[in-house]
């Protein structure tokens, strides 16, 4: 997956996060909708994926420069961890969008 695609998906996830946060404290029919815990969890997850991507990129750059203490297996593991975490986050985003669409298509 290219860096542009990764950044595009991360920006979509951040937009979903901000949309979730903007709905905090809204009230429908006397029922308060507080999504602060979900919003915090989503933000933390996005930050962890971003940190994994950044760390993998830094290790890759350090290895290509020939820095001491950076071994190829370490770089490969970091890249795979970043890739898997990004794929998992993408799947979570897809499931959230699917659930949102299902709720919006429910008859009232």
C-alpha positions in Angstrom: 0.0 0.0 0.0 1.4 3.4 -1.0 2.1 6.2 1.4 -0.5 8.3 -0.3 -3.2 5.6 0.3 -2.1 5.3 3.9 -2.3 9.0 4.5 -5.7 9.1 2.8 -7.1 6.4 5.0 -5.7 7.9 8.2 -7.2 11.3 7.2 -10.6 9.6 6.8 -10.2 7.9 10.2 -9.4 11.3 11.8 -12.5 12.8 10.1 -14.6 10.0 11.6 -13.0 10.6 15.0 -13.8 14.3 14.9 -17.4 13.5 13.8 -17.7 11.1 16.7 -16.4 13.8 19.1 -18.7 16.5 17.8 -21.7 14.3 18.6 -20.8 14.2 22.3 -23.5 15.3 24.7 -26.2 15.4 22.1 -29.7 14.5 23.3 -32.4 12.8 21.3 -35.8 12.1 23.0 -34.3 12.7 26.5 -31.6 10.1 26.0 -28.1 11.5 26.2 -25.6 10.2 23.7 -22.1 10.4 25.2 -19.5 9.0 22.9 -16.5 10.3 24.8 -15.1 6.9 25.7 -15.5 5.6 22.2 -13.9 8.8 20.8 -11.0 8.5 23.1 -10.5 4.8 22.3 -10.6 5.6 18.5 -8.2 8.5 18.9 -5.7 6.3 20.9 -6.0 3.5 18.3 -5.3 6.0 15.4 -2.3 7.4 17.3 -0.9 4.0 18.0 -1.1 3.1 14.3 0.5 6.4 13.3 3.3 5.8 15.9 3.9 2.3 14.5 4.1 3.7 10.9 6.4 6.5 12.0 8.7 4.1 14.0 8.9 1.7 11.1 9.8 4.5 8.7 12.5 5.8 11.0 14.0 2.3 11.4 13.9 1.8 7.7 15.7 5.2 7.1 18.3 4.4 9.8 19.0 1.0 8.3 19.4 2.5 4.8 21.9 5.1 6.3 23.8 2.2 7.9 23.3 3.3 11.5 24.8 0.9 14.0 22.4 -1.0 16.2 19.7 -1.2 13.5 19.4 -4.8 12.2 17.4 -5.9 9.2 15.2 -8.3 11.2 14.3 -5.5 13.5 13.3 -3.3 10.6 11.3 -6.0 8.9 9.4 -6.8 12.1 8.6 -3.1 12.6 7.4 -2.8 9.0 5.2 -5.8 9.3 3.7 -4.7 12.6 2.9 -1.3 11.1 1.4 -2.9 8.1 -0.8 -5.3 10.1 -2.0 -2.6 12.5 -2.9 -0.3 9.6 -4.8 -3.1 7.9 -6.6 -3.8 11.1 -7.5 -0.2 11.5 -8.8 -0.1 7.9 -11.0 -3.1 8.6 -12.4 -1.4 11.7 -13.1 1.7 9.7 -14.9 -0.4 7.1 -17.0 -2.1 9.7 -17.9 1.2 11.3 -19.0 2.7 8.0 -21.0 -0.4 7.2 -22.7 -0.3 10.6 -23.5 3.4 10.2 -25.0 2.8 6.7 -27.1 -0.1 8.2 -28.4 2.2 10.9 -29.1 5.0 8.5 -31.1 2.6 6.2 -33.3 1.3 8.9 -36.9 2.2 8.5 -38.3 4.5 11.2 
